[in-house]
């Protein structure tokens, strides 16, 4: 197991195997490129700092979802939501590579609409914690 924990790159590669995007084309990690208009980007931080009193390997991620039009961005956000919260219940007890995910804990109940970027594209964001055992 990696000494550093689950990374945005590993999460993006996992989402690619789940057909939620293609890394380097419409699924990115650690940066949000100027193009394409419709994409998902995953960042290695998505919330509060770790609690030093609780020795867990939890990691947080931020998802930035962008679409040329609102409906496109919302559709991508819904596909992420449906994967991580099937039937509205946070996903639990699964593997991402060598990491056993006990629970995916969204920090917001659903992806949050952020408005439009400087190029008029609609954006959503969603932060979550991955509780790893």
Secondary structure by P-SEA (a helix, b strand, c coil): cccccccaaaaaaaaaaaccccccccccccccccccccbbbbccccccccccccccbbbbbbbbbbbccaaaaaaaaaaaaaaacccccccccccccccccccccccccccccccccccbbbbbbbbbbbbcc
